[in-house]
């Protein structure tokens, strides 16, 4: 039964990914709100051009996509990708291993 769970080291790596993902999401969300609310005062947008604002938005959102695509199952090393939202899913969609250690279950 323990073979269906992650080892403590694999669990630590997955929780570290979740921590980075959650942390960046919070920072990006706050920055996105500030940028959108104050974009005209910051000189990022005007009635005629939204070019610089578009670049800032892409630079805020691109790391979220990269973090999502980098997530791999620690057991089978297959990409989990979009199956994870802000946190890792309960099970790997490929090997069906529970994505937590036996001690944390």
Secondary structure, 3 states (H helix, E strand, C coil): CHHHCECHHHHHHHHHHHHHHHHHHHHHHHHHHHHHHCCCCCCCCCCCCCHHHHHHHHHHHHHHHHHHHHCECCCCCCECHHHCCCCCCCECCCCCCECCECCCC
